[in-house]
Amino acid sequence: MSDAPTIAQKSPYPIEVTEGKTYFWCACGKSQRQPFCDGSHKGTAFEPVKYTAEASKKVFFCGCKHSAKPPLCDGTHAKL
């Protein structure tokens, strides 16, 4: 098994989040519920990343799974 995540898509996922709500971002790229975890990482070295919304707003979750600032997009997908 590769230690690199699967690229789910080469663009971010714009998601409206709710203040105080916790989200679990898929770090492995295998989830069928992108950008969120569905447990597909089991048996791998990957773990979901917990994100608690500080405000109700639109955020951009990383889709390429290579962001240096997970779970949010940092533009890394443009270099893949």
Number of C-alpha atoms within 10 A of each C-alpha: 6 7 9 13 18 16 18 20 15 17 18 21 18 15 12 13 18 15 12 12 12 13 18 16 26 31 31 25 25 19 18 13 13 18 27 20 22 16 15 18 18 10 8 12 13 16 16 19 14 15 16 13 17 12 13 12 11 13 16 17 25 31 27 25 29 23 17 12 13 18 24 19 22 16 17 18 18 9 6 9
